[in-house]
Amino acid sequence: MTPFEFFRQIGLLVGLPTAILAGAGAVLVVVPRDWRAVIFGYALQSVMLSVLLSRPLPAEWALSQMIVGGLVAVMMFLSAGELRGAARLGVPAPARWPQMASLTSFRLLAAILAAVAFYILRDRARLPEVDALFRDTIVWLVMFGILGIALHTEPLHAGLSLLTMIGGFELLLFTLNKNGAMVALVMAWQLLLGLAIAYLILARGLAPLHRDALADRMEGDV
């Protein structure tokens, strides 16, 4: 048995647990403040999406989702790691990265309400040629991606929420359209989007340091 065949067999065996873990990864992207938990949630989601995609796609194509998701997670980790020294550089606590637009308790409550709405309304979603498991996964990822974008202004959280929503649309697209060129195009676009988000993380996180440096220089000139 080749590694690709083994990967495909895993995808056939662990349907519901894989979908649940992908959904849990989406929740981790939206709710926690800690950037490590957020990146771990996205990495978990990418791995589980790759396993799910091994059903409609050849295993080597499905693995590209895991590879791209891993590269994006590494970029996010490196960008966030550059900002960990802000506390040691004397940046005031309110200005330290990440700067959240909502409380964790509020995000948790919003996630619970979204889960209740999903449970009530999921049977009303009609996706032709998509089985119930994939339908539920798609709706959950898109719902939590939109929720994360609405709740966050921080590029790390909002960017990974956007990628979560895109992951749901990818699952729908690749279930209906099994085209290798389309898979390559979407994965390349996802990688470029991850690179742009990583840049925005650095730009947003280093902004307080630049403001303080500019203020000190102006005071010195006066």
C-alpha positions, 0 to 999 in steps of 0.5 A, spaced: 500 500 500 502 506 497 502 512 502 497 515 498 492 509 498 493 509 506 491 516 506 485 515 502 483 509 506 483 514 513 479 519 509 474 513 508 474 510 515 474 517 519 468 521 516 464 524 522 470 524 527 474 528 522 468 533 520 467 534 528 475 536 529 475 540 523 469 544 526 473 544 533 478 547 529 474 553 526 471 554 533 479 555 536 480 560 530 474 564 532 474 564 540 481 564 543 485 570 544 491 566 545 495 566 538 498 559 539 491 556 540 488 560 533 494 557 529 493 550 532 486 551 530 487 553 523 492 547 522 487 542 525 482 544 520 487 544 514 489 537 516 482 535 517 479 538 511 485 534 507 482 528 510 475 529 507 477 532 501 481 525 499 474 522 498 472 526 492 479 528 490 485 523 488 489 523 495 495 527 492 491 532 490 487 532 497 494 532 500 495 539 497 490 542 502 494 539 508 501 542 505 498 549 503 495 549 510 501 547 514 505 553 510 500 558 512 500 556 519 508 556 519 507 563 516 503 566 521 507 563 527 513 566 524 509 573 524 506 572 531 513 570 533 516 577 531 511 580 535 512 577 542 518 581 544 513 587 544 512 586 552 519 586 553 520 593 549 516 597 554 510 597 550 504 599 554 499 593 556 493 596 552 497 597 546 500 590 546 499 585 540 494 582 539 489 587 540 482 584 540 475 588 538 471 583 543 471 580 549 473 572 550 466 571 553 462 575 548 466 571 542 464 564 546 457 566 547 456 568 539 459 561 538 454 558 542 449 561 539 451 560 532 452 552 534 445 552 536 442 556 529 446 551 526 443 545 529 436 548 528 437 550 521 442 545 518 437 541 515 434 547 511 441 547 507 440 544 500 446 542 496 445 538 490 450 532 489 453 533 496 452 528 502 449 530 509 456 530 512 459 534 507 453 539 507 454 540 515 461 541 515 461 546 509 455 550 513 459 550 519 466 552 516 462 558 512 458 560 518 464 560 523 468 564 518 463 569 517 462 570 525 470 570 526 470 576 520 465 580 524 468 579 531 475 581 529 479 586 527 486 583 528 489 580 522 491 574 525 484 572 527 480 575 521 485 573 516 484 565 519 477 566 519 477 568 512 481 562 510 476 558 514 470 560 510 474 559 504 475 552 506 468 551 506 467 553 499 473 549 497 470 543 500 463 544 496 467 546 490 472 540 489 466 536 491 462 538 485 468 540 480 474 534 480 479 538 476 486 538 477 488 545 474 482 548 479 485 545 485 492 548 483 489 555 482 485 555 489 491 552 493 496 557 490 491 563 491 490 560 498 498 561 499 498 568 497 492 570 501 496 567 507 502 571 505 498 577 505 495 576 512 502 574 515 504 581 512 498 585 515 500 581 522 507 584 522 504 591 520 499 591 525 503 589 531 509 593 530 504 599 529 505 601 536 512 601 536 513 605 530 508 610 533 512 610 540 519 611 536 516 617 532 513 620 538 520 620 542 524 622 536 519 628 535 520 630 543 527 629 542 527 634 536 523 639 540 
